[in-house]
Amino acid sequence: MNLQEAQALDAAHLFQNYKRAPLLVTGGRGCTLFGEGGRTWLDFVSGIGVNALGHGDDRVVSILREAAGSVLHTSNLYHHPYAAPAAERLKRLSGLDRVFFANSGTEVVEAAIKLARARAKKRGEGERVEVLAFEGSFHGRTLGALSATSTEKYRAPFEPLVPGFRFLPFNDEGAIASAVGPRTAAVILECVQGEGGLASARPTFTRAVREACDRTGAAMIADEIQCGLGRTGRPFAYQKHGVLPDLVPVAKPLGLGLPLGALLAREPWAAAFAPGDHGTTFGGNPLACRLAIEFLDRLLGGLAEVVGETGAYFHTRLEALAASTPGVLEVRGEGLMLGLALAFDAGPVVDRALEEGFLVNRTAGTVLRFLPPFVVGRGEIDRLVEFLAAAIPACTPTEVAGTLSRA
Ligand SMILES: Cc1ncc(COP(=O)(O)O)c(C=O)c1O
């Protein structure tokens, strides 16, 4: 199949809810993806933060080979040997007490919201139903998770959404104390807003959320689906802030490309789901959990520290680029979750990158986002930065360039 055939089949048979780039992926190795005619792309997207070990990792390949002849799925009616050991590793990394597995990020956000409301009901606090989220947030696309997502264009077609959700300004400590009260079931935040332009929460803000939740009995939910599991150079982004949330949804790299999400919880919250209260057919299946064990063992073995070191190098290179490139407003993000805020729509740079052999993407319209595999090398970062140094000036619209040179 070539690209034209793939595009024609897509147009004929699939829902047209994605605007796919003109790239047919045929293979990959390390941080490089292969396409038709021997073309290659350096992958700074990693399947939106999923392929933490890059492509074709030898250990992952051998686990998959070994698992292929065994049981791939059991359902949650029975035990299998991989879910609890994966959960035990998540507990060690996070400091939380129990784990529920599902299949995606959205699903574990959904589980967190349900759990917060269920606990309140079980404690006789029927009024405690409100969920507070923040401007710039993204928590997923199911009705509950979407209700906590602020982007108007994602919400509008599906309204009315779930009642009881409210948005506060991000990084506004003052707004927290007055908004969180006895009706608040949960406050949900991202320590680094992935889809919202890579804004980082201030530690004072995260601590204000923790204090307000402690004071009122609301659940603090830290959505670590994009910023967690090593991405920011620590096992969890909240660890930089010196807080322990009550509920932590994770997903993306956990199954190393197989769909797997997990909700991590402190014991009193986890206890609110009794048998039958919540569940899933596929969640935590043996194959995905085998891969999670491999990934979590790498994190426990120091992979997050590697991300921290490589991320610091990448950050320094981007800072130098920003200082010498008028169209760049600032560098954002942490670890290997980095972005360049541009003074103009980042789309043309993304398109040019694709033409020149780099995969990057755009978030919040004007921010170029980089989510490379954790194993990305400094030489690969250098190649990307060199490309950006030429591409950003070339893509800066004339009218924007005029205002920048006058500034
Ligand atoms: C912070 C955050 N929460 C939730 C989600 C939804 O996860 P999924 O797409 O796996 O359902 C995402 C996905 O990008 C995310 O970045």
The ligand as a MOL file (V3000), in Angstrom:
LIG
                    3D

  0  0  0     0  0            999 V3000
M  V30 BEGIN CTAB
M  V30 COUNTS 16 16 0 0 0
M  V30 BEGIN ATOM
M  V30 1 C -3.4950 15.3540 30.2150 0
M  V30 2 C -4.3150 14.3910 29.4130 0
M  V30 3 N -5.4020 13.8230 29.9640 0
M  V30 4 C -6.1590 12.9450 29.2850 0
M  V30 5 C -5.8660 12.5910 27.9950 0
M  V30 6 C -6.7200 11.5960 27.2500 0
M  V30 7 O -6.0060 10.4020 27.1040 0
M  V30 8 P -6.4100 9.3530 25.9590 0
M  V30 9 O -6.2370 10.0360 24.6490 0
M  V30 10 O -5.4550 8.2020 26.1780 0
M  V30 11 O -7.8080 8.9410 26.2100 0
M  V30 12 C -4.7560 13.1640 27.3640 0
M  V30 13 C -4.4340 12.8420 25.9650 0
M  V30 14 O -3.7060 13.5270 25.2900 0
M  V30 15 C -3.9550 14.0880 28.0980 0
M  V30 16 O -2.8890 14.6680 27.5390 0
M  V30 END ATOM
M  V30 BEGIN BOND
M  V30 1 1 1 2
M  V30 2 1 2 3
M  V30 3 2 2 15
M  V30 4 2 3 4
M  V30 5 1 4 5
M  V30 6 1 5 6
M  V30 7 2 5 12
M  V30 8 1 6 7
M  V30 9 1 7 8
M  V30 10 2 8 9
M  V30 11 1 8 10
M  V30 12 1 8 11
M  V30 13 1 12 13
M  V30 14 1 12 15
M  V30 15 2 13 14
M  V30 16 1 15 16
M  V30 END BOND
M  V30 END CTAB
M  END
